[in-house]
Amino acid sequence: MFTPTHLHAMIIHFPIALLVVGFLSEIIAFITKKEFYKNVSVFLLLLGALGAIAAYLSGDFAGEGIEGGPLEVPIEMHEEAAVVTLWLSIVSALYSVSLYFLKYTRVWTKWVGILLFAALIASVARTGYLGGQLVYKHGAGVEIGLPDFNAPANEDE
């Protein structure tokens, strides 16, 4: 059965990959001074930020209705981390895209962009860790498929 939890799990991995590869490209661009890597970095950051918006919305939808119980605190922690990640991705993308289209290339602006991107990656890692804890420690969204013990045994097997 297709649920909001499944949708969130399918969406979330794309922005994570886009943002991590974008950050690596940003570092390579800074070290090598090659425009290609800077271009890749800007576009991956933009796509990753758009994906982060989709991931946040799908996660918000998947967490609907869980206001109490043993998952309340872990879900709140994950959601708070996701909000920070969402805003850092939006701010980083707007900053980077603005500099890219304005062709403003001062050294201090590059450092600010790298620091923003690094903070974003740290936030992605924390949010992902808390999401992993929800699934692997608390079993959020996990459906256990037990055999039907009341069904007659199949003698052919």
Secondary structure as a PSIPRED ss2 file (coil, helix, strand):
# PSIPRED VFORMAT (PSIPRED V4.0)

   1 M C   1.000  0.000  0.000
   2 F C   1.000  0.000  0.000
   3 T C   1.000  0.000  0.000
   4 P H   0.000  1.000  0.000
   5 T H   0.000  1.000  0.000
   6 H H   0.000  1.000  0.000
   7 L H   0.000  1.000  0.000
   8 H H   0.000  1.000  0.000
   9 A H   0.000  1.000  0.000
  10 M H   0.000  1.000  0.000
  11 I H   0.000  1.000  0.000
  12 I H   0.000  1.000  0.000
  13 H H   0.000  1.000  0.000
  14 F H   0.000  1.000  0.000
  15 P H   0.000  1.000  0.000
  16 I H   0.000  1.000  0.000
  17 A H   0.000  1.000  0.000
  18 L H   0.000  1.000  0.000
  19 L H   0.000  1.000  0.000
  20 V H   0.000  1.000  0.000
  21 V H   0.000  1.000  0.000
  22 G H   0.000  1.000  0.000
  23 F H   0.000  1.000  0.000
  24 L H   0.000  1.000  0.000
  25 S H   0.000  1.000  0.000
  26 E H   0.000  1.000  0.000
  27 I H   0.000  1.000  0.000
  28 I H   0.000  1.000  0.000
  29 A H   0.000  1.000  0.000
  30 F H   0.000  1.000  0.000
  31 I H   0.000  1.000  0.000
  32 T H   0.000  1.000  0.000
  33 K C   1.000  0.000  0.000
  34 K C   1.000  0.000  0.000
  35 E H   0.000  1.000  0.000
  36 F H   0.000  1.000  0.000
  37 Y H   0.000  1.000  0.000
  38 K H   0.000  1.000  0.000
  39 N H   0.000  1.000  0.000
  40 V H   0.000  1.000  0.000
  41 S H   0.000  1.000  0.000
  42 V H   0.000  1.000  0.000
  43 F H   0.000  1.000  0.000
  44 L H   0.000  1.000  0.000
  45 L H   0.000  1.000  0.000
  46 L H   0.000  1.000  0.000
  47 L H   0.000  1.000  0.000
  48 G H   0.000  1.000  0.000
  49 A H   0.000  1.000  0.000
  50 L H   0.000  1.000  0.000
  51 G H   0.000  1.000  0.000
  52 A H   0.000  1.000  0.000
  53 I H   0.000  1.000  0.000
  54 A H   0.000  1.000  0.000
  55 A H   0.000  1.000  0.000
  56 Y H   0.000  1.000  0.000
  57 L H   0.000  1.000  0.000
  58 S H   0.000  1.000  0.000
  59 G H   0.000  1.000  0.000
  60 D H   0.000  1.000  0.000
  61 F H   0.000  1.000  0.000
  62 A H   0.000  1.000  0.000
  63 G C   1.000  0.000  0.000
  64 E C   1.000  0.000  0.000
  65 G C   1.000  0.000  0.000
  66 I C   1.000  0.000  0.000
  67 E C   1.000  0.000  0.000
  68 G C   1.000  0.000  0.000
  69 G C   1.000  0.000  0.000
  70 P C   1.000  0.000  0.000
  71 L C   1.000  0.000  0.000
  72 E H   0.000  1.000  0.000
  73 V H   0.000  1.000  0.000
  74 P H   0.000  1.000  0.000
  75 I H   0.000  1.000  0.000
  76 E H   0.000  1.000  0.000
  77 M H   0.000  1.000  0.000
  78 H H   0.000  1.000  0.000
  79 E H   0.000  1.000  0.000
  80 E H   0.000  1.000  0.000
  81 A H   0.000  1.000  0.000
  82 A H   0.000  1.000  0.000
  83 V H   0.000  1.000  0.000
  84 V H   0.000  1.000  0.000
  85 T H   0.000  1.000  0.000
  86 L H   0.000  1.000  0.000
  87 W H   0.000  1.000  0.000
  88 L H   0.000  1.000  0.000
  89 S H   0.000  1.000  0.000
  90 I H   0.000  1.000  0.000
  91 V H   0.000  1.000  0.000
  92 S H   0.000  1.000  0.000
  93 A H   0.000  1.000  0.000
  94 L H   0.000  1.000  0.000
  95 Y H   0.000  1.000  0.000
  96 S H   0.000  1.000  0.000
  97 V H   0.000  1.000  0.000
  98 S H   0.000  1.000  0.000
  99 L H   0.000  1.000  0.000
 100 Y H   0.000  1.000  0.000
 101 F H   0.000  1.000  0.000
 102 L H   0.000  1.000  0.000
 103 K C   1.000  0.000  0.000
 104 Y C   1.000  0.000  0.000
 105 T C   1.000  0.000  0.000
 106 R C   1.000  0.000  0.000
 107 V H   0.000  1.000  0.000
 108 W H   0.000  1.000  0.000
 109 T H   0.000  1.000  0.000
 110 K H   0.000  1.000  0.000
 111 W H   0.000  1.000  0.000
 112 V H   0.000  1.000  0.000
 113 G H   0.000  1.000  0.000
 114 I H   0.000  1.000  0.000
 115 L H   0.000  1.000  0.000
 116 L H   0.000  1.000  0.000
 117 F H   0.000  1.000  0.000
 118 A H   0.000  1.000  0.000
 119 A H   0.000  1.000  0.000
 120 L H   0.000  1.000  0.000
 121 I H   0.000  1.000  0.000
 122 A H   0.000  1.000  0.000
 123 S H   0.000  1.000  0.000
 124 V H   0.000  1.000  0.000
 125 A H   0.000  1.000  0.000
 126 R H   0.000  1.000  0.000
 127 T H   0.000  1.000  0.000
 128 G H   0.000  1.000  0.000
 129 Y H   0.000  1.000  0.000
 130 L H   0.000  1.000  0.000
 131 G H   0.000  1.000  0.000
 132 G H   0.000  1.000  0.000
 133 Q H   0.000  1.000  0.000
 134 L H   0.000  1.000  0.000
 135 V H   0.000  1.000  0.000
 136 Y H   0.000  1.000  0.000
 137 K C   1.000  0.000  0.000
 138 H C   1.000  0.000  0.000
 139 G C   1.000  0.000  0.000
 140 A C   1.000  0.000  0.000
 141 G C   1.000  0.000  0.000
 142 V C   1.000  0.000  0.000
 143 E C   1.000  0.000  0.000
 144 I C   1.000  0.000  0.000
 145 G C   1.000  0.000  0.000
 146 L C   1.000  0.000  0.000
 147 P C   1.000  0.000  0.000
 148 D C   1.000  0.000  0.000
 149 F C   1.000  0.000  0.000
 150 N C   1.000  0.000  0.000
 151 A C   1.000  0.000  0.000
 152 P C   1.000  0.000  0.000
 153 A C   1.000  0.000  0.000
 154 N C   1.000  0.000  0.000
 155 E C   1.000  0.000  0.000
 156 D C   1.000  0.000  0.000
 157 E C   1.000  0.000  0.000
